[in-house]
């Protein structure tokens, strides 16, 4: 499940991205949109009671070219990455119903030293001086395996992978 902070919408609208899409939650493909929570206040591994479901914050979003296509704004995914306002994903620990207006309550915070803003900044940094923090992130058990593997590969290679395939739309065959 993707969670995107409603507060980010105003920033997008005022950043020369006016769009009818920004008038309603769900514009960024999120399943959940709230106010009061963002990447700086949510930590990896936070366990949340969300309606009847129990979920855990597992990773931030890695925006891709589909965001550019959806909004009709070239470079929007790159901008989201640069801003660090990506939202995050949950893994489901206990399934249950989540209805509009459901309460979201944090019930556990195993990694208070790892707010998503820190992880997102590390993921989108190309600076190899962060190798020690990449190692720490790779060892976080609550972090999605895909992100841990990315950090491990960076540590082993001493460099950051190529983001272009994710950020650039495939060439059209027409």
Buried (B, 14 or more C-beta within 10 A) or exposed (E): BBBBBBBBBEEBBEEEBEBEBBEEBEBBEBEBBBEEBBBBEBBBBBBBBBBEBBBBBBBBBBBBBEBBEBBEBEEBBBBBBEBBBBBBBBEEEEEBEBEEEBEBEBEEBBBEEBBBBBBBBBBBBEEEEBBEBBEBBBEBEBBBEEBBEBBBBBBEEEEBEEBEEBBBEEEEEE
